[in-house]
Every structure is written in C-alpha cells, then in structure tokens.
Amino acid sequence: MGLNSTRFELNSYHSHTGTMANSETSVVQYRGARQRSHCGYCGHGFSKYTHGMWAHAMTVQDYQDLIDRGWRRSGKYCYKPTMDKTCCPQYAIRCRAGDFKMNKSHKKTVKMVHRYINQGLKPGEKTEEAAATVSADTKNSSKKNSGSENGTKTEGKGGQEKKHLEKCPTPGKGADPSKPPCKKAKLRRLEKKQEKMAQKLQQGDVPEVKQATSKEAATAVPHKVEKGAPNAPKSLEELLGECTVENPAHKLEIKLVQSSPQSNEFKDTFDQSYGVYRRYQMAIHKDSPGNCDKQGFKSFLVDSPLQSMKIPGGLEHGYGSFHQQYWIDGKLIAVGVLDILPNCTSSVYLYYDPDYSFLSLGTYSALRELAFTRSLHPKAPNLEYYYMGYYIHSCPKMKYKGQYNPSFLLCPDTYTWNPIRQCEPKLDASKYSRLESSVEKADDNGRVTLEEVLILHDNQAMPYAIYKAIKPRAGNEAEVRQYAGFVGMKCAKRMLLYRS
C-alpha cells in the first residue's frame, strides 16, 4: 500500500477507543538498525550505529515524547543512536531556559555582534576617534624615542656609555611601562562605590547597622537582588535589547516563518534561504556543489513530519516546524531551523552566510533561541526547555553545548534527565555510561506489551493482537517488540506502525 497519498480511515478505531475521529495521528515505518556508517565526529569508518524510522506524519506530542527517549529527526527521517555500540555516544541535551545564566564568552559574543550592528565595527576594529588617538600617541612615542636616542650617549672621558633605563613603548607591543597599570573596570567601580560610601559616612547619611550574631548570620536568607537593581547582572533579554539604538550602522531583523506547511513568507524567501545554505555547506563543511542541490536542502531542512497545531489562547504561531531568519540591512545572513513542541523548542540546524562568520552566529543564534523560548513560557507554561540536539563528551568540538547552564543529559538506560556536571566524571571514565544515579530507577515506559502496539494494516488501525490474528505468519514480532522498546509504550500505543 502506498502511504504518501493515502487518507487513513480511522473511524472504527477511534470510536472504539473514544479518541476524536478527526484527531491527527502519527504514522511511521520502522527501518530497524541502519547499516554501519562513517562517523563525522571521530572520522572512523563504519563505526556509527543507529536505528531509524520514516515518519509520514507525526504529532508534536509524539515527537516530544520521542526526543525525550533520545530520538532526533533529519527531515522526515527519525533516528536514535545505538548508544552501547556506536563509536561516539550521543547524549540528548537540554537547557532549562528560565534559569539560564550567561557566561563571559556568551556576553562577549552578544556585545561583539551589537557593536557591529550599532557602530559598524567588526572584531578588532576601532572607532574613528579611538583610531585617531592611537595614531597621535604613536607619533608622540616615535618623537620621544628619537629624542632619547640623540641625547643619552657618552658623558666625559673613557667613552663610557650611559644606558637609557626607561624604555619607551613600541606601538602595539603591550602596556606603557612608564605609566601606572590600567585598573580593571570592576576594580574602578568598587573604588567609586567606596568613595561614595565614605562621603555618606562623613555627612552622617548612613543609618546605624546592627552587627549580626554568628547564629543570625548562619541562619540568614541570602539577599535576592531585585531585577533592575544597580549591581544586578543584566538578564539575557536586557543584553539582547541593547541592539536597539537610534540610527544604528546596520539594521538587524529576526523573523519566524513557518516551514511546514510552508507559509507565504517562507515561499517568498526560499531562494535566498537556499542560497545561504548552499554557500554555508560548501565553505564550512566542504560539500561539493552536487551535494548541495535544492532537493537535498528541501528534504533535509524544509520537509517535516510534524503536524502544526494551534491552541485557542495559546501561542500565536502555534506548534510545529519553523525557520528563524536573521536579516541585516535587508539581506538574509543566517537561518535557525526550529521545532516548537509542547515542552520545548528544539534546535534542528543552523546555517549562515560565511561572509558573516566573524559574528560567531552559532553562539549568538543559540542565545537568541534561548530568549525566544523564554518569551513563549507565559502563554505556554509547560514550554520551559531548549533542546540542543546531542552532546558528545568524547568529541571536543561538541562539548561546547555543556556551557549553556543549567544543562541536563538524558540517561540512555532510564531516560531520565541528569545535571551535566554530575555526569561529567562518569563520562570521563567511560564514553558510554548510565547517567542515572539511582540504582533502583528503571525504564518503565520501555516495558513492552506487544498486544497493545498500534498497527496500520490495509488502511485500518488495529492493536497488534488483532493484526497477528489476521496475519499469523507475518513473522515480524521481534522487530515490532524492538520498535516499541525504543519509542516507549506511550508512543507505541498512539502512533500507527505501518505493516504490510
């Protein structure tokens, strides 16, 4: 039976189970173990093991439950690493967006991007005023050097030469040794604060402070810094908001367009988006032009099995598959491929114009997606996580994902989420490890009740027990059991597994 153009008649099944007859349903074809393939992380040939299935259609809730069991999608193909066999175990990773804390590198990236947007300066470039000051200082230093060389030679008989003890700085070669060292901004702020406090003490403006006893100090509740307080660190949203100034050098626009089904705005920008993808793949991943054709782009990053869904009073754009586009001065420079699911936003892929690689768009887009996830929470209270794909502890170039705190890794045995800092010692000892600390914890959702697995056969939905009665010689019981164990019984009892 062909599935691509078939309309499934599920009324008999839905009326039996009480499920709405017009509800959307997931339909999958299990492909089992994929032939061993080349690993792009360690470079070894035929050492990557996965299991997979083709998703003809999938509800956002089913996909949410699947990625919580280690599955991911590439177009309409869903795959799950065979963790105990593959050369580079891939652990699903997610960040709790509401509690996300930026590190210094994240802040530096945001400021660098906004410096380019607001002032037009690339990394390493200076403003005209700063450049003029440096130029003047360089000329003065040169003159001083020349004068010193002419006026510090021998005095008196014997030809004894007096050495110049204080060296003048050479432009671009470190700090000026003749001047006091420059203080860090944090130290300058502290000194300024201390000066103000001293002034207030002299004026008698500071109220008397009672000295706490050791017992009071031990039981005191730490002071919580209020949002907007002078010494409070800037939030992610506040830092990203600094991009909006009057008369910026460049105009940055970020647009969310639906990719499946394709919105009109997505269709209008398809050629530009494909052009950015093609340049990215050829420059960054060294793909040949033949491997970057339009059909390959469409099947990889446009086609999606996810069925879009909207809830009255919920998210304006609903749930499903989207492209988040980054435009500078009317030119598309980057695209983040996203799935918006009931409990998370899931990052699928990012591609960008190689001419803008100086903006560290991988980090910047991740921060933007985290902020986007946080913005959805008020209307979708269950949506509180940002999924970043896979974390590979044995691959140095993939460990950067662990810097988005607080992050959690999925245990491959129990499918529970565990703080990444608690997992790192185990992964240092063994690249494949059970991450759940409780020895009693088990994968209850993986206990298969074969008779309850939902089957699609001859255009009819039925439990496996009925299918087995119809096709007693089918001989696929082991494969169906393996499928149900990998997807979990919650999904196995909802999704339709196609059987001929």
Secondary structure, 3 states (H helix, E strand, C coil): CCCCCCCCCCHHHHHHHCCCCCCCCCEEEEEEECCCECCCCCCCCCCECEEEEEEEEECHHHHHHHHCCCCEEECCEEEEECCCCCCCCCEEEEEEHHHCECCHHHHHHHHHHHHHHHHCCCCCCCCHHHHHHHHHHHHHHHHHHHHHHHHCCCCCHHHCCCCCCCCCCCCCCCCCCCCCCCCCHHHHHHHHHHHHHHHHHHHCCCCCCCCCCHHHHHHCCCCCCCCCCCCCCCCHHHHHHCCCCCCCCCCEEEEEEEEECECHHHHHCHHHHHHHHHHHHHHHCCCCHHHHCHHHHHHHHHCCCECCECCCCCCCCCEEEEEEEEEECCEEEEEEEEEECCCEEEEEEEEECHHHHHHCHHHHHHHHHHHHHHHHCCCCCCCCEEEEEEECCCCHHHHHHHHCECEEEECCCCCCEEEHHHHHHHHHHCCCCCCCCCCCCCCHHHCCCHHHCEEEECCEEEEHHHHHHHCCCCCCHHHHHHHHHHHCHHHHCCCEEECC
